């Protein structure tokens, strides 16, 4: 739908049999209080045909395409392949009435089951970690609002980005990369009202501490070793000239013997890809990193807006469990419509972080990925803070969502995830994802009750009622 063609009547006709053909989200107690996207009709704004953010004078809201208040209570890791593992594929083939995984009956069965489960829980969003085309494709036909991907550089931590991935973002070639990514990833979806917003990389390694954790590199450590003709190297040297009185002062910190700034500019591969040797080098890296992140975002956003002026830009999902968030959020928030974080922590820690940054940033927070988990025999080390049992997990879940949603700067949480994984799954031998249901589709009663209760009261909590 083009913005100029949007109307509530048209949207209701298009999606009446999808999201709210039966009650999408129980969060307003009855379907009559929710619009086609799960938004709350008790709080109305201008309808633009696309999701957006707005502050009503008291708190931040997401706003649905129909112009109603929206809190994104969603789920991640809806990966269809997780229903087709060695340990559960036969079960789901039978449940879906299929002959084999991925045949037509299997895909249709998966889609119908997903819709039923999401409605049952009262959830209203599919998070960025969703690999199930039958739920989100083709453009405009998704069964639920979802977070779409726009990732010009493949910097997501789980992809273990190589040094060459940290391209010279100051060079014209980076603009071409972003323009290509925008045309391929965003342009086909420019008029899709079901997209909550675009997420870039998943907790990309940015700082020296990130690089140590990932056994990787950073933009400062990469660009400072390029040749004199590289724009990134030129920006690096100019930055160092501003930070140090002369080349002798620079040499004293780096134990180098450059005769001049021009000699530093010409030097290639002069510094090992290693952590800072001292605090001054660490501070230099941080200062230059902020310039790199600014360029990374400004060029990426400009390219996106050339092909899609309609949707929110969520930016990278920033890792609040490392120093990356505090280091770069003041820069990234200049370009994003909200603060998109991943934070695996109990409520008090998350509260402290939001308290520290909320007034400084002036943007709403979305926790785009986190969970509380219970280790089991088949999931001995699931992601997230470990609790002793499902009852405590439900208590922590309820405590976080009730307190966070009551804040005026909070607009949503995407839980990790829907279905359990197992250490028998390739790639999950060391860490596993715990879902709201077992590998064979049995919901954890305590978690189901907590999630359904929160969704029932979602807009009552958000509106202070």
N, C-alpha and C positions, 0 to 999 in steps of 0.2 A: 504494500500500500504506500502510495506517495503521501507525504505530509498533507498536501493540498486536498487529497481525496479522503482524508481520514474523517470518520464520524463514528460516534458511539454505536449507531445502528449497524453500520457496516461491520464494525469490529465484533459486535455481539453475534451477528449472523455468521461471520467467519469462524469464530472460536466457540460458539455456544455448545457445539457437540464435542469440543475437545476438553479444555480445562474444566469447565463447569457443566458439562453435560450431566455429570453427577458431581457432587460436592468436591471441588478441588481441595480447598484448605478449610479445615474445620475451625480456623483461627478466629472467625467472627461469629462463631456459634451456628450460623446457618448460611447456606449458599446465597440466600437473598441479600445478605449483607456484604457479599464479595462480588467484585467484578470478574470479567472473563480471565483476568490474569492473577487473581487471588488478592487484589487490592481491596482495601477497606472503604466502603462507600460512605462511612461516617465522617470522612475527612476528604474534602474535594479540592482539587486544584485545576488549573487549566489543562485540558487534554491536548497533547501534541502528537499523539500517534506513536510515541517511543518512550522508553523508560528514561527518567532523568532524576535529578535531586532537587530538593527545595527545602528551605528553612521557613517555617511558618511563624517565626517570631518567638517560638518556645523551644522547638527542637527541629532536627533534621529528619527528612523523610526521603525515601525513594518514592517516585510517583509513577504509576502505571501509564501505559499508553492511553487509557481511558480517563486519566486525570484523578485517580484515587490514591490515597496513601498506601504505601507498601513497605513492609519489613521483610527482607529476604531471609527466610528460614529454609535452608536447603541442604543438599547432601552432595558429597563428592564421590568419586571412584565408582561411578555407574559404568563400569567397563564390561561390555557384554561378554568378553572373553573369560571373565571371572565366573561365569555361569557354565563354562565349558572346560573345566579342568579335569585332570585324570580322576580326581577324587569325587567329582559331583556331576560330570557330564551325563552319565546314564540317567541319573535322577531327573535332571532338567529336560532331557530329551523326552522322557515319559510324561512329565508334567505339561510340557508344551505340545504334546501330541505330535511330535516330529519323528522322523526316521533317523535323523543325524543332526549334529550341531550345525547351525548356520543355513539349514534349508529354509524354504519359505515358511513352513509351519513353525519352525523354531523361532525365526525372527518375529513372526506375528505373535507367537505366544509370549516371547520375551517382552515385546512392546505392551501387550495387554496386561501382563503381570506387573510391569513397572508402573503403569498408570494406576492400577488398582492399589499397589503398595504405597505409592506416593499420596494418593487420596486417603488411604487408610490412616496414614501417619499425620496428615495435614500439612505436609511440606509443600513449598511453592516454587522452588528453584533447583535447577541442576547446576552444580558448581563447575568450575573450569576443568576439573578432572573427570570428564565424561567422554568415554570412547564407546558410543553406542549410536551410530548414525540413524538407526530406526527410531530414536527418540528426538533427534534434533534436525534431521534432514528430510526433504530438501528445504532451502531457504523459505521461511514463512510458514512452514508446516510442522514446526516443532510441537510436541504435545505439552511442553511446559516451558516457562521462561528459563533461559539458560545463559551461562557465561560463555562467550565465544573467544576464540584465540586469535590474537594478532601478535606474532613474535618475529620481528624482523631479524633478530639474531638468536640463534639457538643456544641460549644461555641458561636454560633451566638446569638446576643442580643435578637432577637425576640423569641428565644427558652427559654428565661429566665433561663440560666444555673444554676443548683443547685450546692451547695458546693462540692458534690462528683464528679462533672464533672471536677473540677480542680485536676486531678490526680497527683500523684507524678511523674513528668516528668523525674526525675533523676533515677527512679527505672526501672529495666529491663521490668517490665510489660508494660510500656509506649511504648517501642520498639515493643512489640508484638501488641499493639493496632494500631500503625502506619503501621506495616507490613500487618495486616489484612485489614485495610482501603485501603491501596495501591492496594492490590490484588483485592479487591471487587470494588473499585471506579475507579481506573486508568488502571489497566492491560487490561481490555477488550477494552480500547480506545487507547492503546499505539501506534497504527498505523493509527489512525483517523486523516486525514489532516485537518478536519474542525474545530478542537479545537483550539481556540485562545490561551488558557492557562488554568491552573487550579487555581481556587480560593478556599481558605480555608474558615474560618469562616467569617460571616458578622458582622462587627464592634464588635468584642468580647469585653466584659467588662474586662479591664486589670488593671486599676489604682484604687486608693481609691475613686477618684471622680466618676469613672464609677460605682463602687460598690454601692456608695450612690444613684446614679441615678437609678440603676437597682435593688436596695434593695438586693444585692447579696454579693459576696466575691471576693477575689483575690488569686493568688498563694501565695504571702507572708503570708497573713492572714490564709490561709489554711495549708500550709506546716509547719509553725512555731509551730503549735499545735499538730503535729504528735509525735510518740514515737521515742525512741533512735535508733531503728533499721531501721527507714525510711531513705533512702538516701537523700531525700529532706530536712529532718530535720538536717541531718549532714552537708549538704551544707549551710543551714541557719546559724547554730551555727558557722561554720568556717568563714562565711562572717561577722557575728557580732564581732567575735574575731579580725578580721582585722580592723574593723571600730571603735572599742572602746578599750581604753588602758587596761582596766581590767573589771572584772565582776561588780565591784563597780560602775564604770562609766556607764555601761549598766543599772544597777539597778536604778541609779539616774534618768535616762530618762524614764524608764518604771514603776517606783515606785514598784519595785519587791524586793525580798530578797533572791535571789539565792546565795548559798554559793560558787559556782564555775561554770565554763562553763559546766562541766559535769552535774551539777544539772539542768541547763537549757536544756541540751540535753535530759535528762530523763523526763523532765516535759511535760505532755500532757494536752492539752486544758487549757493552762495557761493564754491565752490572748483572750479576747472576740473578736468576729467577728464584729469589729467596726472601725470607722475611726481613724486615728492617733490622739493620745492625745496631740502631740506637733510636732514642725517642725522636730526635730531630728528623731522621729519615722517615720514620713513621708519620710524623706530622706533614712532611713534604708530600708523601704519598696520598695522605688524606686530602690535602688541599688540591692536588692535581686531580684526584678522583672526582671531587665535586664538579670540576670543570668538565670532566669526561661524561659524567652522568647527565649533566645539564645538556650537553650536546647530543648524547644518546637519546634523550627524551624529546628535545625540541625538534630534531629532524624526524624522528619517528612519528610524532604527533602531527607535524605539518603534512607528511605524506598521507597519513590516515585521513585527515580532514579534507584532502583533495578529492577523495573518493567516497567519504562517508561523513557527513556533517550531523548525522542524526543520533548516534549512540554515545553512551558514556565511555570514557577511557579510564579503566581501572588501573592501568600501568602494571608493572611487575607485582607479583605477590611477594611482598617484602618479608624477610625472615626476622621476626621479632625475637627469635631465640638466639640470634647472634648479634654482633655489634653493627651489622649492616643497616638495620632499621634506624637506629639513632644517628648513624653516620650520614645517611643520604636522604632521609625522608623530608628534610627541609627543602631539598632540591626537587625531588620527584613530585611532591605535592603541588608545586607550581603548575604542573602540567596535567595532573589527574583530577577527576571529578570527585574522588573520595580517596581515603587512605586504605589501601588493600593490603592486609597483613596475613601472615601465617604465624600463629602463636599457640604452641602447645604448652599451656601453663594453666594453673588454677586461677580462679577468679581474682584473687587479691593481686597477683602479679600482673594480670592483664589490666586490672583497674589502675594500678600504679602507672603503667605505661601510658594509658589513655589520659590520665590526669596530668601527666608530665607534658604531653604534647598537644592536647586538645585546643587550648586557647592560642597556642603559637601557630597552629596550622590552619585553623578555621575551616576544617573539612570534616565530614562524617567518617566514621570508621566502619569497615567491613572486615570481619574475621573470615577470610576466604578459605581457611582450612585448619582444623584442629579437632582434637578428640580427647576423651578420657577412656582408658582401656584397662582390661583385666587379662593378665597373662593366663594362658591355658596350655595344655599339653601340645596342641597343634599350633598354638600361637604363643610361644614362650617369650617373645620380645616385641609386642605390638607397639606401633608408634603412639606417642602420647604419654602423659603422666599415668603411672600405673596405680590402680586402686585395688582393694582387696576382693571385691565381688561386684556383681551387677547392681545390687542395691546401692552401693556407694557410688558406683559409676553414674547411676541415674540421679543421685543426690547432687553430685558435682555438676552434672549436665544442667539440671534444673537451676541450681544456684547461679551458674554462669549466665544462662540465657535470661533468667528473670532480672538479675541485676544489670546486665549489659543493656537489655532492651529498654529498661527504665531510664537509661541515660539519654540526654538530648543529642548526643553526638554519635549514636550507634544506629546503624541501619541494617545489620544482618550478620548471620553466621551460617557458614556452609560446613556441615559436620563431615568428618571422615570416619566411616563412609556407610554404604548400604549393606554390603555382604562381607562376611569374614573371608580372609585368605588363610593360607596354611603354609607352614614351612616346606611343604611338599611342592608348592608352586615355584617354578623356576624364577629366580630373582628375589624370592621372599625367604630364603633360607636363614638370613640373619635378622631381618626385621619384617614384621607382618602388619597388615591393616585389619583392624577389627571393625565389623559392621554392626548394624542394628539387627541383623539376622544371621543365623548360622550359614554354613556353606550349602545347606540343603533347605534354606528358606524358612526356618523357624525363628520368629522374632523373639528376642529376649524380653520377657514380660515386663520387667522393671523399666527397661529403656523405652519400650513401646508406650507404656503408660505415661512416662515423663514427657516424651516428645508430643504425644497427643494432647496432654494437658497444657503444655506450653503453646501449642498451635491454637488450642481453644481460646486461650487468653492473650494471644499475641498482641492484638491491637488494644485490648484493655490495658495491658502493661505499658505499651508504648505511649498511650494517650493519658496515662496517669489515673485511669479510672478503676 
